[in-house]
Amino acid sequence: MRISVNDNQLNVLEQGSGSLTLVFMHYFGGSALEWQSVLNSLSVHYRCVAVDVRGHGDSDAPNTGYSVDNMADDIADLLEVLHITDFVLVGHSMSGKVALALAARRPSGLRSLILLSPSPPVPEPIPDDERQKLLEGYGKRSSAEQTLKNIIAVSVSTTVQEQIITDNLRTSKSAWNAWLLAGSKEDISDRMNLIHVPVAIIVGTEDRALPPDVQTRLVIPFLKNATLDTIEGAGHLLPWETPDTLADFIQKKCALIWP
């Protein structure tokens, strides 16, 4: 379904029901479709909402408005429109930073954060040559295929590979450039002391995009109440690579704050 927030239409997947809502946000160049298998597992217990952030997937792609706070504004408005009260934010990579920004506002009803290889609250350590390659490779299938090889470590089906490539190629140029040139470089670390809910971080041991040491060096030191877990042998795209293991992890973390 499409939901109007901040003068834009966001594409949203929703399934399940329950007093606790899990709000899922995807990685840079991805879409809400990465969460489908996880939603199928967790919607038995919770209301699950997965969103294509602006400029990605089937959501609108305005020419401007791609700062971390702009994206956090979208999610804040979405919570209100969908009458979401008690909830957990589940952010992946780029959207992990968005989740941190929103959590620092202490929204009513936020119970915890679950972050998959989150982009840190300080500037993300993307090497200059890699950043340039990504900028120049926008919209090129060969580049999308190479990105897939770089960020995945567990074998997935041809269908899944094609969806990952498709999501990469349908990301808007405005969103693509804005994240690489600005959003990923934002520093919101001075707000992290405002986050008062538990933060559970999980990362694949073979993640080459945001390795586990990025979390120990650039994320956890800024948070009061954070834990770090790993999935052995997995890469950057945990919802595609290890959906069952990830769903179990999320359910266990939710049970701690919402028995």
Buried (B, 14 or more C-beta within 10 A) or exposed (E): EEBEBBEBBBBBBBBBEBEBBBBBBBBBBBBBBBBBBBBBBBBEBBBBBBBBBBBBBBBBBBEEBBBBBBBBBBBBBBBEEBEBEBBBBBBBBBBBBBBBBBBBBEBEEBBBBBBBBBBBBBEBBBEEEEBEEBEEBBEEEEBBBEBBEEBBBBEBEEEBBEBBBBBBBBBBEBBBBBBBEEBBEBEBBEBBEEBEBBBBBBBBEBBEBBBBEBBEEBBBBBBEEBEBEBBEEBBBBBBBBBBEBBBEBBBEBBEEBBE
